[in-house]
Amino acid sequence: MAIAIVTGASGLVGAETVRVLADKGLEVVGIDNNMRRELFGDAAGTGFMRTRLEQEVPGYIHHAIDIRDREAITGLIRRYGTMVEAVVHAAAQPSLHWSARDPFADFTINATGTLVLLDAVRRFCPEAAFAYLSSTKVYGDHPNRLPLAEEDSRFELPLDHPWGEYGIDETMPVDHASHNLFGTSKLSADLLVQEYGRHFGMPTGCFRAGAVTGGGHAGAEMHGFLAWMVRCAVEGRQFTLFGHSGKQVRDVLHANDLANALGAFIEAPEPGAVYNIGGGREVNISLLEAVRAVEDMTGEIVHTRISETPRPADQMWWISDTRSFLEAYPHWVPAFDMESIIADVYDGVLARQHGG
Ligand SMILES: NC(=O)c1ccc[n+]([C@@H]2O[C@H](COP(=O)([O-])OP(=O)(O)OC[C@H]3O[C@@H](n4cnc5c(N)ncnc54)[C@H](O)[C@@H]3O)[C@@H](O)[C@H]2O)c1
């Protein structure tokens, strides 16, 4: 029996990954203690997704373990041993903006939790492919030093800049920048994952994702701007544009497309790999543009408020150059464009409103 372990299994990326890996014929074991509810409140909890996976994915087994609990995690991985062929680590405190509230919780979940997992895998199933969901926030505020031009609705990097045509690649520096606490805990974990690949020869890979969303995204103000914007529109709440006049640019990737990228990696892992992964030049949007797009597509009104103060270490422009990943996995083709992403997020918000 070939087993895949997915941490953060009820979260946005984890749940899509559970389905993708189950479709590949793996027995999927999920780990998620619904910490998201504790972090962001009841409406952002992911308990509904655990129930859905248990009902819909044949053979799916869920463990509500905290990834920081070394004894429990080690015991679980020891139990499955070399039957574990893949680990996708998506459990996290995922919010840049939340992290300063409780740096200890942020660091122990993101960095220590990753170490707990890596070391258990090293001891009991070192051949298993290990994919880690890192973040573009490991680059801190470096992108803000790019020669960005301010246009009417967005910042833009001129096309003749080396990163203008395809976006930012993995050679962007990670130090001498402000990261916020979140970027720091994610970078610590990212380095650990790389080091377990290099030092112990384990097939590990880091996926530095930007803005990821989809119908399964339980939006919260502190995390996931598009899902939160749609939720604000539907619930008549105010959406605050923090700093930079709302002209910050993000590339956006649907969680299902990301899960397919993770699935490709675990079938043929490149040890110690690091990839920037996102919607790239094809799918990107500024916050201001997103307000218009959400209104046009859903017919709902987004009530906005502008705050002059940017969030600490907020990147003014991020578009991922995905060519390193595509070179290694040329068959990966993201299926969702901006329109279908917004439509799916809207459907997901409406479904949850009606108890779905
Ligand atoms: N969504 C994005 O825009 C985005 C962008 C870049 C990187 N990422 C990364 O992708 C990964 C997944 O993000 P997501 O959007 O699916 O987040 P999410 O919050 O939807 O899912 C994370 C899940 O992890 C669980 N979890 C948190 N702490 C835990 C703990 N201590 N023990 C067990 N489970 C725990 C939560 O309950 C939640 O269900 C994270 O590492 C995140 O940093 C996400």
The ligand as a Tripos MOL2 file, in Angstrom:
@<TRIPOS>MOLECULE
LIG
   44    48     1     0     0
SMALL
NO_CHARGES

@<TRIPOS>ATOM
      1 N1         -3.0930   30.4940    0.3050 N.am      1 LIG1
      2 C1         -2.0880   31.2360   -0.0890 C.2       1 LIG1
      3 O1         -2.3030   32.3190   -0.6630 O.2       1 LIG1
      4 C2         -0.6710   30.7750    0.0890 C.ar      1 LIG1
      5 C3          0.3330   31.4850   -0.5530 C.ar      1 LIG1
      6 C4          1.6510   31.1040   -0.3700 C.ar      1 LIG1
      7 C5          1.9720   30.0400    0.4310 C.ar      1 LIG1
      8 N2          0.9710   29.3640    1.0420 N.ar      1 LIG1
      9 C6          1.3570   28.2690    1.9210 C.3       1 LIG1
     10 O2          0.6380   27.1120    1.5700 O.3       1 LIG1
     11 C7          0.3620   26.3460    2.7520 C.3       1 LIG1
     12 C8         -1.1140   26.0750    2.8500 C.3       1 LIG1
     13 O3         -1.8030   27.3210    2.8500 O.3       1 LIG1
     14 P1         -3.3650   27.3740    2.8290 P.3       1 LIG1
     15 O4         -3.7600   28.6180    2.1370 O.co2     1 LIG1
     16 O5         -3.9010   26.0600    2.4000 O.co2     1 LIG1
     17 O6         -3.6410   27.6000    4.3760 O.3       1 LIG1
     18 P2         -4.9170   27.1380    5.2190 P.3       1 LIG1
     19 O7         -4.9150   27.9690    6.4460 O.co2     1 LIG1
     20 O8         -6.1300   27.1060    4.3680 O.co2     1 LIG1
     21 O9         -4.5490   25.6310    5.5810 O.3       1 LIG1
     22 C9         -3.5920   25.3070    6.5460 C.3       1 LIG1
     23 C10        -4.1850   24.2050    7.4040 C.3       1 LIG1
     24 O10        -3.1860   23.8560    8.3610 O.3       1 LIG1
     25 C11        -3.8580   23.5660    9.5810 C.3       1 LIG1
     26 N3         -2.9130   23.7780   10.6890 N.ar      1 LIG1
     27 C12        -2.3960   24.9530   11.0980 C.ar      1 LIG1
     28 N4         -1.5910   24.7650   12.1420 N.ar      1 LIG1
     29 C13        -1.5930   23.4330   12.3950 C.ar      1 LIG1
     30 C14        -0.9420   22.6280   13.3510 C.ar      1 LIG1
     31 N5         -0.1400   23.1770   14.2780 N.pl3     1 LIG1
     32 N6         -1.1340   21.3020   13.3290 N.ar      1 LIG1
     33 C15        -1.9600   20.7270   12.4000 C.ar      1 LIG1
     34 N7         -2.6100   21.4590   11.4620 N.ar      1 LIG1
     35 C16        -2.4310   22.8010   11.4620 C.ar      1 LIG1
     36 C17        -5.0350   24.5430    9.6300 C.3       1 LIG1
     37 O11        -6.0700   24.1010   10.4630 O.3       1 LIG1
     38 C18        -5.4390   24.6300    8.1690 C.3       1 LIG1
     39 O12        -6.5180   23.7660    7.8690 O.3       1 LIG1
     40 C19         0.9380   27.1440    3.9270 C.3       1 LIG1
     41 O13         2.2140   26.6990    4.2100 O.3       1 LIG1
     42 C20         1.0130   28.5500    3.3690 C.3       1 LIG1
     43 O14         2.0110   29.3220    3.9970 O.3       1 LIG1
     44 C21        -0.3470   29.7000    0.9030 C.ar      1 LIG1
@<TRIPOS>BOND
     1     1     2 1
     2     2     3 2
     3     2     4 1
     4     4     5 ar
     5     4    44 ar
     6     5     6 ar
     7     6     7 ar
     8     7     8 ar
     9     8     9 1
    10     8    44 ar
    11     9    10 1
    12     9    42 1
    13    10    11 1
    14    11    12 1
    15    11    40 1
    16    12    13 1
    17    13    14 1
    18    14    15 2
    19    14    16 1
    20    14    17 1
    21    17    18 1
    22    18    19 2
    23    18    20 1
    24    18    21 1
    25    21    22 1
    26    22    23 1
    27    23    24 1
    28    23    38 1
    29    24    25 1
    30    25    26 1
    31    25    36 1
    32    26    27 ar
    33    26    35 ar
    34    27    28 ar
    35    28    29 ar
    36    29    30 ar
    37    29    35 ar
    38    30    31 1
    39    30    32 ar
    40    32    33 ar
    41    33    34 ar
    42    34    35 ar
    43    36    37 1
    44    36    38 1
    45    38    39 1
    46    40    41 1
    47    40    42 1
    48    42    43 1
@<TRIPOS>SUBSTRUCTURE
     1 LIG1         1 GROUP 0 **** ****
